Every structure is written in C-alpha cells, then in structure tokens.
Amino acid sequence: MRWIPFRTKAATDQPSGFNSGGWRRILEPFSGAWQRNVEVQQGELLTSSPTLFACLDRISSDVGKLPWRVKQNDSNGIPRTVGIPANARALESPNDYQTPDAFRRAWILSKLQHGNALILKAAGQMFVLDWTKVQPLVSEFGDVFYRLSLGSKQNLLPERFGDGEITIPASDVIHDRGPCLFHQLIGVPPVTAAYWTALKAYHITRNNAELFSNGSVLGGLLTVPAGLSEEDAKALKDYWSNTKPTDTRVVGADAKFTAFASKAVDSQVVEQLQLSEKSICQAFNVHPFIVGAESLPSGQKPAEYMRSYFVLGLQQHVNAMETLLTRALNLPRRQYIQLDTDQLLRMDQGRRAEVYGRLVTDGIYSRNEARAQFDLPPVEGGDQLLVQQQDVPLSRVGVNDA
C-alpha cells in the first residue's frame, strides 16, 4: 500500500473541516488490479462462469430476502420488535427505484465483487454507489473523506450531487468492507481469490465450445510432396480451414491430412472443471452443492449444510449490515437493527413446525408466540407456557414418595 501526496487544494475546494495542507489519496491495492493486463475482463468472467455467478447470486439473494427488524431491549433485557422510528424510514423505502430486498442485494453484490460497499445517506434515503467511481481520501489530520466521480446525471442520485466530482465526509456514507489485507479502508473481495481459478475454467469451457463448433474435429497436419511454394501452401491452408468439417474436401498433389490426437483421459477436462468449481466455492465460503456444483453428499441432511452455509457464508455479511445500519441511522437508546434470519427457512414449513413445536413443549415459547410465527391468530389460553406435569425440580425428587 502506497500513500501518494496530493496537491494542496484551494480553500474553496476543501471539504468542511479541512484546514490546510491537502489530503493523501489511498491507492487501490491488488484487489482492484486483478483485472488489469488480462484477456478476460471482470464483467465477462462473472457472467460466463456458472459457479462464480451462482455464488454471487445465491449469497446476495439470500441476504436480500432477510427483512430488517428494529429491536429494543425491554426492562428485563429481552429484545422486542418495535416500530420503525421516524429517522429510519429509509428501512421501509431505501430510495425511489429499489425495494428493501433489491437494496440489500445490491449492497452485498458490491461487497462481493469489489470488497467494498459504499452507501450514500442523502435526504432520508440510501443509495448503493459504484465502488469503481469512489476514491477514499485521508486528510493530514486523519479524517476520512470519499471522492465520488459521478460522471452522469443519470446516476440515480439526488439532483444536488450533479454529474461531476464531489468529496464528502465519512459521516455521509456507510462503508462495509471485506477483509482489509492491505489497508483498513480497502476491502479485498472473494472474487480476487477466485479469479485465476475462474479464468482457467473459462478457457476450458471456451476451448471446448470452439472444438464442438468445429464439428468436434481437432486441427491437424496437411502434408504434400516437396516443392510446394509458400503462396500455394497458404492457399491450401485457407481452403482447408474455411471448409466445413462435414463437407467433402478434394486436394490433389498426393496431400495427406493427419489429425492431432487428444485423449479425454489425458486432458482431464471434467476433473479440472470440478476442481475449479470447488475452489471458487471455497473463496465464497459456501458448499459446492449450495450452488449446484455437486450433489448433496450421501448420508447428510440438507438442514445441517444450510446451517453451516449461514454461519460460514452469510453471517459475516448479516452482522456487518446490522452493526453499520444501527450506527448510521442514530436509533434511539437500546434500539438496534436485526435481520430476520427465520426467512431462510420460510419454505421449509416442516422444519419450522418442528423447531417451534419443540420450543412450546419445552416451555420456552407459548402457543400464541409460536402461532404468530406462522401468521396465525392467537387462541384462548395460548399465552401461558406449558410444561409436562411429571417435570419437577431435582430438589423435589422423592419428596412426594416420603
């Protein structure tokens, strides 16, 4: 990580609270350089690698479907769901063009692709910014600013931000960072770790596509008797290359064609692709079967893997979003943001019924509290906790018999 001195700006150009001397610019570490001087650009690779695309889509969509809840601890320290306060209405409608689900998904996609998600807070709304147009800055006093290169009036931001370049303080944004391997303001995305593996799989798939588009015929060596001029050789090569493999070729001068041999066992295409898929999933902390890269291992229950998937692949993003939003929205005392992770089991009614049924029989939930989780109305007498009659304290064991 290098620090590049930036020229002193005029007083009229300096952000509020900026006295003199200018600021230092944080250069993008290798996390942004991974797509330089390579044949395949990031966008092409993300959309052409099924496993890489599936990891991005699965994680972002799963976090996106977890609704926000505002929690508040009561006098006993027990969290209760409360209404959204006036200064946090952006939770219900982040902006004019995104639903809360789409906003959360855009947040996580930016973090997974770039290692950073920068959320602009403006006019009671929130906007996910394009990280490729953001430059973190640190003043000589240690204050953090962000320079936004907006570029166009069609950037979907409020009109006051215009279409040029603007520098804003860190208090106006929410910055969610991935692992900060080089600098604490620059996160490194999992796409970086998966890049070369995905690139190898991309070339394997592309080469196979070119092979099958050529009628599954490999190249070869066309030999003719000695004395063939360079011009005739080029014409013969062009004729042979431009003829479809299914067409009949007629070449005189006792020419012979010898195809290049290739064995599927030697190339191990399938094994290489499977290894690439597992390596990509490893970078995103998800099991390959979660994104369809392999079948569920025999003898394993899907619920166990889903629990592991949440702990390894989702929880870090969920916790970061909850903490950052709680701090940024200035919620009243003892209130905080929490994502409703029960929605991950929304389609598994059997599993949910088993869990809440056990909570009721163990005296942790009342029947009405459990029914509320299934959008069912309360029933008479359902507010009391139920326990089995034979359950007695250890201190009372044998007392009745005596």
Backbone hydrogen bonds, N-H to C=O, Kabsch-Sander energy under -0.5 kcal/mol:
donor,donor_aa,acceptor,acceptor_aa,energy
4,I,2,R,-0.6
4,I,25,R,-1.4
6,F,23,W,-1.1
13,D,10,A,-1.3
14,Q,10,A,-0.8
14,Q,11,A,-0.7
18,F,15,P,-1.8
19,N,17,G,-0.7
24,R,138,V,-3.1
25,R,4,I,-1.7
26,I,136,P,-1.6
27,L,2,R,-1.0
27,L,25,R,-0.7
32,G,29,P,-2.0
33,A,29,P,-0.7
34,W,30,F,-1.1
36,R,33,A,-1.9
38,V,35,Q,-0.5
45,L,41,Q,-2.3
46,L,42,Q,-2.7
47,T,43,G,-1.6
48,S,44,E,-1.0
49,S,45,L,-1.4
53,F,49,S,-2.7
54,A,50,P,-2.4
55,C,51,T,-2.3
56,L,52,L,-2.0
57,D,53,F,-2.7
58,R,54,A,-3.0
59,I,55,C,-2.1
60,S,56,L,-1.8
61,S,57,D,-2.2
62,D,58,R,-2.2
63,V,59,I,-2.1
64,G,60,S,-2.1
65,K,61,S,-1.4
66,L,63,V,-1.5
69,R,338,Q,-2.5
70,V,82,V,-0.6
71,K,69,R,-0.7
71,K,336,Y,-3.0
72,Q,80,R,-2.2
73,N,334,R,-1.5
74,D,78,I,-2.4
77,G,74,D,-2.2
80,R,72,Q,-2.3
82,V,70,V,-2.9
88,A,85,P,-1.7
89,R,86,A,-1.0
91,L,88,A,-1.9
92,E,89,R,-1.2
93,S,89,R,-1.6
95,N,98,Q,-0.8
103,F,99,T,-2.6
104,R,100,P,-2.5
105,R,101,D,-2.1
106,A,102,A,-2.4
107,W,103,F,-2.3
108,I,104,R,-2.2
109,L,105,R,-2.5
110,S,106,A,-2.1
111,K,107,W,-1.7
112,L,108,I,-2.6
113,Q,109,L,-2.4
114,H,110,S,-2.5
115,G,111,K,-1.5
116,N,110,S,-0.8
117,A,176,D,-2.5
119,I,117,A,-0.6
119,I,174,I,-3.0
120,L,118,L,-0.5
120,L,127,F,-3.1
121,K,172,D,-2.8
122,A,120,L,-0.6
122,A,125,Q,-2.1
125,Q,122,A,-1.8
126,M,94,P,-2.9
127,F,120,L,-1.9
129,L,118,L,-2.9
129,L,127,F,-0.7
131,W,129,L,-0.8
133,K,130,D,-2.0
134,V,131,W,-1.7
135,Q,147,R,-2.2
137,L,145,F,-3.1
138,V,24,R,-2.5
139,S,143,D,-2.9
140,E,22,G,-1.0
142,G,139,S,-1.8
145,F,137,L,-2.7
146,Y,168,I,-2.7
147,R,135,Q,-2.9
148,L,146,Y,-0.6
148,L,166,I,-3.5
149,S,133,K,-2.7
149,S,147,R,-0.5
150,L,148,L,-1.0
150,L,164,G,-2.1
151,G,164,G,-0.7
152,S,150,L,-1.0
155,N,152,S,-0.9
161,F,158,P,-1.9
162,G,159,E,-1.9
164,G,161,F,-0.5
166,I,148,L,-2.1
168,I,146,Y,-2.6
170,A,144,V,-1.7
172,D,169,P,-1.6
173,V,170,A,-1.4
174,I,119,I,-2.4
176,D,117,A,-2.9
176,D,174,I,-0.7
177,R,175,H,-0.6
178,G,115,G,-2.9
181,L,179,P,-1.3
182,F,186,I,-0.5
183,H,186,I,-0.7
186,I,183,H,-1.8
187,G,185,L,-0.5
188,V,179,P,-2.3
191,V,112,L,-1.1
192,T,189,P,-1.1
193,A,189,P,-0.7
194,A,190,P,-1.7
195,Y,191,V,-0.7
195,Y,192,T,-0.8
198,A,194,A,-2.6
199,L,195,Y,-2.6
200,K,196,W,-2.2
201,A,197,T,-2.1
202,Y,198,A,-2.2
203,H,199,L,-2.3
204,I,200,K,-2.3
205,T,201,A,-2.4
206,R,202,Y,-2.6
207,N,203,H,-2.7
208,N,204,I,-2.0
209,A,205,T,-2.3
210,E,206,R,-2.3
211,L,207,N,-2.2
212,F,208,N,-2.6
213,S,209,A,-2.0
214,N,210,E,-0.8
214,N,211,L,-0.7
215,G,212,F,-1.4
216,S,211,L,-1.8
217,V,211,L,-0.6
217,V,214,N,-0.9
218,L,216,S,-0.5
221,L,258,T,-3.2
222,L,220,G,-0.5
223,T,221,L,-0.6
223,T,256,K,-3.2
233,A,229,S,-2.4
234,K,230,E,-2.0
235,A,231,E,-2.2
236,L,232,D,-2.4
237,K,233,A,-2.3
238,D,234,K,-2.6
239,Y,235,A,-2.2
240,W,236,L,-2.4
241,S,237,K,-2.7
242,N,238,D,-2.3
243,T,239,Y,-0.7
247,D,244,K,-1.5
249,R,247,D,-0.5
255,A,252,G,-0.9
256,K,223,T,-2.8
258,T,221,L,-2.7
259,A,257,F,-0.5
260,F,219,G,-3.0
267,S,263,K,-2.1
268,Q,264,A,-2.1
269,V,264,A,-0.5
272,Q,268,Q,-2.3
273,L,269,V,-2.3
274,Q,270,V,-2.3
275,L,271,E,-2.3
276,S,272,Q,-2.2
277,E,273,L,-2.3
278,K,274,Q,-2.0
279,S,275,L,-2.1
280,I,276,S,-2.2
281,C,277,E,-2.2
282,Q,278,K,-2.0
283,A,279,S,-1.5
284,F,280,I,-1.1
285,N,281,C,-0.6
285,N,282,Q,-0.8
286,V,281,C,-2.1
290,I,287,H,-1.6
291,V,287,H,-0.7
291,V,288,P,-0.8
292,G,289,F,-1.0
293,A,288,P,-2.8
294,E,288,P,-0.5
300,Q,297,P,-1.5
304,E,301,K,-0.8
305,Y,301,K,-1.4
306,M,302,P,-2.5
307,R,303,A,-2.0
308,S,304,E,-2.0
309,Y,305,Y,-2.8
310,F,306,M,-2.1
311,V,307,R,-2.1
312,L,308,S,-2.7
313,G,309,Y,-2.5
314,L,309,Y,-0.9
314,L,310,F,-1.0
315,Q,310,F,-3.1
317,H,314,L,-0.7
318,V,314,L,-2.4
319,N,315,Q,-3.0
320,A,316,Q,-1.6
321,M,317,H,-2.2
322,E,318,V,-2.3
323,T,319,N,-2.4
324,L,320,A,-2.5
325,L,321,M,-2.2
326,T,322,E,-2.1
327,R,323,T,-1.9
328,A,324,L,-2.4
329,L,325,L,-2.3
330,N,327,R,-0.5
331,L,326,T,-0.9
335,Q,332,P,-1.9
336,Y,71,K,-2.2
338,Q,69,R,-2.5
340,D,67,P,-2.6
341,T,339,L,-1.4
343,Q,340,D,-1.4
344,L,341,T,-1.7
345,L,342,D,-1.5
346,R,343,Q,-1.4
348,D,345,L,-0.6
349,Q,347,M,-1.4
352,R,348,D,-2.1
353,A,349,Q,-2.8
354,E,350,G,-2.0
355,V,351,R,-2.1
356,Y,352,R,-2.8
357,G,353,A,-2.2
358,R,354,E,-1.7
359,L,355,V,-1.9
360,V,356,Y,-1.8
361,T,357,G,-2.3
362,D,358,R,-1.8
363,G,360,V,-1.6
364,I,359,L,-2.6
365,Y,359,L,-1.6
367,R,384,Q,-0.6
368,N,382,G,-2.5
370,A,366,S,-2.1
371,R,367,R,-2.6
372,A,368,N,-1.9
373,Q,369,E,-0.8
373,Q,370,A,-0.7
374,F,371,R,-1.3
375,D,372,A,-1.5
376,L,371,R,-2.2
382,G,379,V,-2.1
384,Q,381,G,-0.8
391,D,388,Q,-1.5
392,V,390,Q,-0.6
396,R,393,P,-1.5
397,V,394,L,-1.1
399,V,396,R,-1.7
400,N,396,R,-0.7
402,A,398,G,-1.8
